[in-house]
Amino acid sequence: MQLTATFRSLLQLFRDVFTAPTFATFVTLATGWCLSPRHRYVTEMIQAANAVHRGHHSRYHRFFSNAAWSIDDLYEALALQAVQDFYPEGIIVLGADDSLCRKRGLTIFGTGMHHDPLISSRKRVWVSWGHDWVILSLIIPNPPWSPTKVWALPVGMRLYRNHQGLTKGKKKAKGKGAKRKRPVDPNHRTRPELAVELIARFAKRFPQRQVLVSGDSAYGGKSVLQHLPANVDLISRVAAKAALYRPAPPRRPDQKGASRKKGDRLPGMAEWAADATPWEDLEFDQYGLHATLQVKTIRGLYYKAGKDRLLTIVLVRDVTGGRPDQMFYCTRTEWNARAILTHYAWRWSVEVMHYNAKQMMGLEDPANRTAQAVQRTAPVGLALYGLTLIWFHRAGHHGWSYPDRPWYPGKDEPSYVDILAALRRESWRDQFPGVDWERGGEETALARLIEFASRPA
């Protein structure tokens, strides 16, 4: 069983990441991952690729646990092709976020209790056991085959691990009620630090391009804003109680001592919203944001996060949706409120990517337990998710038509289910090179069977 020729040619992008034998194993596993309608266990991928007797099954397990290759090199090759196809020029737009993959079992490397947004609410926060992945994604707004949607394509991935307390060499606390100080693990890295690693690696690969990253409040503090590469800008949220300041005034000729680093303090969010400064009305009807908003804009310092870096700060009030007032900032001081909010709203495509990857590409399925296998298997699956988008952009959408659904006449743009089904349909049709798919009779029955088989996507 093989994937369609146009997809197999894309797999050659990763040829230099592997040795020749390891690349052959990778192609087999990629075939099984994309074609399997079941859980993406290694043994299931072997069966889906019809490779049960093509070498011992341990060979495919060792691809993740022991083979000599780098997941960063894999994503670098994917990023190069994605930027070439979707961003040949202009600012490259990225999104930084994390996603929880739930797991069962205490002996799996890297698992821990993490915030679970699907079962949490504003009143109560819940956690679940699993892997927390920090993911950097390329934002693809309105491609030709999907003019009203925004898509996300992964270009980097890191496993976040909870703080691991050191146990050796600790001294017992003395005295009644004395608390034992938790030793610091020097190798521990927070989610923002992992995101900065991914951003810096991407920016280094494209040093002549300007990069814009959008992230929620978890990726908008000083641990990110103060460590951005020179060619990277950031859009994120401002804390509701944050202290904002005017830029530092120019130094006076008669001034003694050090120059001021910040000017006078600006009103807080509540005072700013209530003052006499007029609101500007903005209407949005785009992917990720359908609302009528009122905005106020200033240029100032978010000193706790960005020190003396001048930012464009936008106060947003939702007129129709009832969401609480929020503040956003952007390091591109020439941008207005509409541009900032438009790009920030594109982040919704990242959440959709997480959902699609888990539901349709089995991101949560791998059952590996060792350290290297865990840190490779899920990222390979997410990379294949991105490769299916590149395939559909380059070849899959040509001649693509939707199934006959008279109850759904308005559908004219594909979902990810349609993209994956198209890949499977083309791959299975390639197994019958002598069939004229436009004829009737037995060929029509075969076409119906393939169409039915592709629907589990």
Summary of the structure (lengths in Angstrom):
residues: 457
radius of gyration: 25.3
end to end distance: 17.2
largest distance: 94.9
contacts: 1352
relative contact order: 0.14
helix: 36%
strand: 19%
